[in-house]
Amino acid sequence: MPDRSRVAVLISGRGSNMAALIYASRAASCPYEIVLVTGDRPDAPGLTLAEAEDVPVARLPAPAKGKDLFFAALQQTLEEARVDLIALAGFMRILPAHFVAKWAGRIINIHPSLLPKHKGLKTHAACIAAGDRVSGATVHLVSEELDSGEILGQVEVAVLPDDDDQALADRVLIAEHQLYPRILAEYASRPFDAAWIERQVDGLARRLPEVGRKTSHGSPGWSAGGEKGKLFAIIADQHHGEDAIGLLIKASGLDEMTGLIETQPDKYYWPKYYGVSGWLGLKMNRRDVDWGEVEDWLERSWRACAPHRLTKLMRAAEDF
């Protein structure tokens, strides 16, 4: 099992979802660990609970009029804890755009409705007023727009005829405690999931002209110039005893391959049986993959393998 993702939980109150995440993290198979609990209220009851459970806690001064100072202190605290992911669990403060941008793709929130319905506050009252027959909870990525990031998972909860806000809230909270740990675990596992990695590479590869899909000795690959074209990228999932889930791409030659492997062994490797044919291995089963860099490598490799008619057209378009 790879090293577990280091998760910080941000709270403002009692932290019941925080507690659910802590207890779920104690399972031997859980892919994340809670390394920090903090928030915008140093007296929040959830912080006392986290301390009792031997989870590191940071009691930051309340923002009051110093919002910028608070988020600067929060950023420093997260960096010192070497946090991979942030889980919002009843954190009742809007994150500034610069903070969201810095942690893009690494902040997760749980919301007590079936998004995109009933964003913001007072969701249970809005659900009952709308005459909805089901409510529920949503785990989503945080974006600059409130409650609008990518939906990662949802669970439905029936609305009963005699429900009031509190009765519905109590049942939705039970569902939240089941949903949040499961979806956080799935998200934390993504960097080590070969199928997920393949889907991300496929999305990037298909931005290039006339890309086809084919296999290389059973491994998924992409070809330049359609399905009958030359392979320019291959996914090698722990082939021949290797630890890496690798993206194999074409480097400029042996000198470049050797240089990258020697100077950046955490990122690059010599793939068995493929290296002699000019394939460089880029390790994909790691949390710090730079997908912009992956896209650049795919284009480089595509250019090296694409038929002349395609590269000529691309150069002409670039020169235009």
VENFENGI-V556172 format. One record per residue. N is the residue number from 0. RES is the residue in three letters. SS is DSSP state (H for helix, E for strand, C for the rest). NEAR is the number of other C-alpha atoms within 8 Angstrom. Layout:
# VENFENGI-V556172
n=N res=RES ss=SS near=NEAR
n=N res=RES ss=SS near=NEAR
This chain:
# VENFENGI-V556172
n=0 res=MET ss=C near=2
n=1 res=PRO ss=C near=5
n=2 res=ASP ss=C near=5
n=3 res=ARG ss=C near=8
n=4 res=SER ss=E near=11
n=5 res=ARG ss=E near=12
n=6 res=VAL ss=E near=14
n=7 res=ALA ss=E near=15
n=8 res=VAL ss=E near=14
n=9 res=LEU ss=E near=13
n=10 res=ILE ss=E near=18
n=11 res=SER ss=C near=14
n=12 res=GLY ss=C near=10
n=13 res=ARG ss=C near=9
n=14 res=GLY ss=C near=13
n=15 res=SER ss=H near=9
n=16 res=ASN ss=H near=11
n=17 res=MET ss=H near=11
n=18 res=ALA ss=H near=10
n=19 res=ALA ss=H near=12
n=20 res=LEU ss=H near=12
n=21 res=ILE ss=H near=10
n=22 res=TYR ss=H near=8
n=23 res=ALA ss=H near=9
n=24 res=SER ss=H near=13
n=25 res=ARG ss=C near=8
n=26 res=ALA ss=C near=7
n=27 res=ALA ss=C near=5
n=28 res=SER ss=C near=4
n=29 res=CYS ss=C near=11
n=30 res=PRO ss=C near=12
n=31 res=TYR ss=E near=11
n=32 res=GLU ss=E near=12
n=33 res=ILE ss=E near=13
n=34 res=VAL ss=E near=11
n=35 res=LEU ss=E near=13
n=36 res=VAL ss=E near=15
n=37 res=THR ss=E near=14
n=38 res=GLY ss=E near=13
n=39 res=ASP ss=C near=13
n=40 res=ARG ss=C near=11
n=41 res=PRO ss=C near=11
n=42 res=ASP ss=C near=6
n=43 res=ALA ss=C near=11
n=44 res=PRO ss=H near=9
n=45 res=GLY ss=H near=13
n=46 res=LEU ss=H near=15
n=47 res=THR ss=H near=8
n=48 res=LEU ss=H near=9
n=49 res=ALA ss=H near=13
n=50 res=GLU ss=H near=10
n=51 res=ALA ss=H near=7
n=52 res=GLU ss=C near=6
n=53 res=ASP ss=C near=6
n=54 res=VAL ss=C near=11
n=55 res=PRO ss=C near=9
n=56 res=VAL ss=E near=10
n=57 res=ALA ss=E near=9
n=58 res=ARG ss=C near=10
n=59 res=LEU ss=C near=12
n=60 res=PRO ss=C near=8
n=61 res=ALA ss=C near=8
n=62 res=PRO ss=C near=9
n=63 res=ALA ss=C near=5
n=64 res=LYS ss=C near=4
n=65 res=GLY ss=C near=7
n=66 res=LYS ss=H near=8
n=67 res=ASP ss=H near=6
n=68 res=LEU ss=H near=8
n=69 res=PHE ss=H near=13
n=70 res=PHE ss=H near=9
n=71 res=ALA ss=H near=8
n=72 res=ALA ss=H near=9
n=73 res=LEU ss=H near=9
n=74 res=GLN ss=H near=8
n=75 res=GLN ss=H near=8
n=76 res=THR ss=H near=9
n=77 res=LEU ss=H near=11
n=78 res=GLU ss=H near=8
n=79 res=GLU ss=H near=7
n=80 res=ALA ss=C near=8
n=81 res=ARG ss=C near=7
n=82 res=VAL ss=C near=13
n=83 res=ASP ss=C near=9
n=84 res=LEU ss=E near=12
n=85 res=ILE ss=E near=12
n=86 res=ALA ss=E near=11
n=87 res=LEU ss=E near=12
n=88 res=ALA ss=C near=14
n=89 res=GLY ss=C near=11
n=90 res=PHE ss=C near=11
n=91 res=MET ss=C near=6
n=92 res=ARG ss=C near=5
n=93 res=ILE ss=C near=4
n=94 res=LEU ss=C near=6
n=95 res=PRO ss=C near=7
n=96 res=ALA ss=H near=7
n=97 res=HIS ss=H near=6
n=98 res=PHE ss=H near=9
n=99 res=VAL ss=H near=13
n=100 res=ALA ss=H near=8
n=101 res=LYS ss=H near=6
n=102 res=TRP ss=C near=8
n=103 res=ALA ss=C near=9
n=104 res=GLY ss=C near=6
n=105 res=ARG ss=C near=9
n=106 res=ILE ss=E near=13
n=107 res=ILE ss=E near=13
n=108 res=ASN ss=E near=11
n=109 res=ILE ss=E near=13
n=110 res=HIS ss=E near=11
n=111 res=PRO ss=C near=13
n=112 res=SER ss=C near=13
n=113 res=LEU ss=C near=14
n=114 res=LEU ss=C near=12
n=115 res=PRO ss=C near=7
n=116 res=LYS ss=C near=6
n=117 res=HIS ss=C near=10
n=118 res=LYS ss=C near=10
n=119 res=GLY ss=C near=7
n=120 res=LEU ss=C near=4
n=121 res=LYS ss=C near=6
n=122 res=THR ss=H near=11
n=123 res=HIS ss=H near=13
n=124 res=ALA ss=H near=9
n=125 res=ALA ss=H near=9
n=126 res=CYS ss=H near=11
n=127 res=ILE ss=H near=12
n=128 res=ALA ss=H near=7
n=129 res=ALA ss=C near=6
n=130 res=GLY ss=C near=6
n=131 res=ASP ss=C near=9
n=132 res=ARG ss=C near=7
n=133 res=VAL ss=E near=8
n=134 res=SER ss=E near=14
n=135 res=GLY ss=E near=14
n=136 res=ALA ss=E near=18
n=137 res=THR ss=E near=15
n=138 res=VAL ss=E near=15
n=139 res=HIS ss=E near=15
n=140 res=LEU ss=E near=13
n=141 res=VAL ss=C near=15
n=142 res=SER ss=C near=10
n=143 res=GLU ss=C near=8
n=144 res=GLU ss=C near=6
n=145 res=LEU ss=C near=9
n=146 res=ASP ss=C near=12
n=147 res=SER ss=C near=10
n=148 res=GLY ss=C near=10
n=149 res=GLU ss=C near=7
n=150 res=ILE ss=E near=10
n=151 res=LEU ss=E near=9
n=152 res=GLY ss=E near=9
n=153 res=GLN ss=E near=11
n=154 res=VAL ss=E near=11
n=155 res=GLU ss=E near=9
n=156 res=VAL ss=E near=11
n=157 res=ALA ss=E near=8
n=158 res=VAL ss=C near=11
n=159 res=LEU ss=C near=6
n=160 res=PRO ss=C near=4
n=161 res=ASP ss=C near=4
n=162 res=ASP ss=C near=10
n=163 res=ASP ss=C near=8
n=164 res=ASP ss=H near=9
n=165 res=GLN ss=H near=8
n=166 res=ALA ss=H near=8
n=167 res=LEU ss=H near=11
n=168 res=ALA ss=H near=10
n=169 res=ASP ss=H near=8
n=170 res=ARG ss=H near=9
n=171 res=VAL ss=H near=13
n=172 res=LEU ss=H near=9
n=173 res=ILE ss=H near=8
n=174 res=ALA ss=H near=12
n=175 res=GLU ss=H near=13
n=176 res=HIS ss=H near=12
n=177 res=GLN ss=H near=9
n=178 res=LEU ss=H near=13
n=179 res=TYR ss=H near=13
n=180 res=PRO ss=H near=12
n=181 res=ARG ss=H near=8
n=182 res=ILE ss=H near=11
n=183 res=LEU ss=H near=9
n=184 res=ALA ss=H near=11
n=185 res=GLU ss=H near=8
n=186 res=TYR ss=H near=7
n=187 res=ALA ss=H near=11
n=188 res=SER ss=H near=9
n=189 res=ARG ss=H near=9
n=190 res=PRO ss=H near=11
n=191 res=PHE ss=H near=11
n=192 res=ASP ss=C near=9
n=193 res=ALA ss=H near=9
n=194 res=ALA ss=H near=6
n=195 res=TRP ss=H near=9
n=196 res=ILE ss=H near=12
n=197 res=GLU ss=H near=9
n=198 res=ARG ss=H near=8
n=199 res=GLN ss=H near=8
n=200 res=VAL ss=H near=9
n=201 res=ASP ss=H near=9
n=202 res=GLY ss=H near=8
n=203 res=LEU ss=H near=10
n=204 res=ALA ss=H near=12
n=205 res=ARG ss=C near=9
n=206 res=ARG ss=C near=6
n=207 res=LEU ss=C near=9
n=208 res=PRO ss=C near=8
n=209 res=GLU ss=C near=8
n=210 res=VAL ss=E near=13
n=211 res=GLY ss=E near=12
n=212 res=ARG ss=E near=10
n=213 res=LYS ss=E near=10
n=214 res=THR ss=E near=10
n=215 res=SER ss=E near=8
n=216 res=HIS ss=C near=4
n=217 res=GLY ss=C near=5
n=218 res=SER ss=E near=10
n=219 res=PRO ss=E near=11
n=220 res=GLY ss=E near=13
n=221 res=TRP ss=E near=15
n=222 res=SER ss=E near=17
n=223 res=ALA ss=E near=17
n=224 res=GLY ss=C near=14
n=225 res=GLY ss=E near=10
n=226 res=GLU ss=C near=10
n=227 res=LYS ss=C near=7
n=228 res=GLY ss=C near=11
n=229 res=LYS ss=E near=9
n=230 res=LEU ss=E near=11
n=231 res=PHE ss=E near=15
n=232 res=ALA ss=E near=14
n=233 res=ILE ss=E near=14
n=234 res=ILE ss=E near=12
n=235 res=ALA ss=E near=12
n=236 res=ASP ss=E near=9
n=237 res=GLN ss=C near=10
n=238 res=HIS ss=H near=8
n=239 res=HIS ss=H near=5
n=240 res=GLY ss=H near=5
n=241 res=GLU ss=C near=6
n=242 res=ASP ss=C near=5
n=243 res=ALA ss=C near=11
n=244 res=ILE ss=E near=13
n=245 res=GLY ss=E near=13
n=246 res=LEU ss=E near=12
n=247 res=LEU ss=E near=13
n=248 res=ILE ss=E near=14
n=249 res=LYS ss=E near=12
n=250 res=ALA ss=C near=12
n=251 res=SER ss=C near=6
n=252 res=GLY ss=C near=7
n=253 res=LEU ss=H near=8
n=254 res=ASP ss=H near=6
n=255 res=GLU ss=H near=9
n=256 res=MET ss=H near=12
n=257 res=THR ss=H near=8
n=258 res=GLY ss=H near=8
n=259 res=LEU ss=H near=10
n=260 res=ILE ss=H near=12
n=261 res=GLU ss=H near=7
n=262 res=THR ss=H near=6
n=263 res=GLN ss=C near=8
n=264 res=PRO ss=C near=9
n=265 res=ASP ss=C near=5
n=266 res=LYS ss=C near=9
n=267 res=TYR ss=E near=12
n=268 res=TYR ss=E near=10
n=269 res=TRP ss=C near=11
n=270 res=PRO ss=C near=10
n=271 res=LYS ss=C near=7
n=272 res=TYR ss=C near=6
n=273 res=TYR ss=C near=10
n=274 res=GLY ss=H near=11
n=275 res=VAL ss=H near=6
n=276 res=SER ss=H near=6
n=277 res=GLY ss=C near=10
n=278 res=TRP ss=E near=13
n=279 res=LEU ss=E near=15
n=280 res=GLY ss=E near=13
n=281 res=LEU ss=E near=11
n=282 res=LYS ss=E near=13
n=283 res=MET ss=C near=13
n=284 res=ASN ss=C near=11
n=285 res=ARG ss=C near=8
n=286 res=ARG ss=C near=5
n=287 res=ASP ss=C near=4
n=288 res=VAL ss=C near=7
n=289 res=ASP ss=C near=6
n=290 res=TRP ss=H near=6
n=291 res=GLY ss=H near=6
n=292 res=GLU ss=H near=7
n=293 res=VAL ss=H near=10
n=294 res=GLU ss=H near=10
n=295 res=ASP ss=H near=8
n=296 res=TRP ss=H near=9
n=297 res=LEU ss=H near=13
n=298 res=GLU ss=H near=10
n=299 res=ARG ss=H near=10
n=300 res=SER ss=H near=13
n=301 res=TRP ss=H near=13
n=302 res=ARG ss=H near=8
n=303 res=ALA ss=H near=8
n=304 res=CYS ss=H near=10
n=305 res=ALA ss=C near=12
n=306 res=PRO ss=C near=9
n=307 res=HIS ss=H near=6
n=308 res=ARG ss=H near=6
n=309 res=LEU ss=H near=10
n=310 res=THR ss=H near=10
n=311 res=LYS ss=H near=8
n=312 res=LEU ss=H near=8
n=313 res=MET ss=H near=8
n=314 res=ARG ss=H near=8
n=315 res=ALA ss=H near=8
n=316 res=ALA ss=H near=7
n=317 res=GLU ss=H near=6
n=318 res=ASP ss=H near=5
n=319 res=PHE ss=C near=4
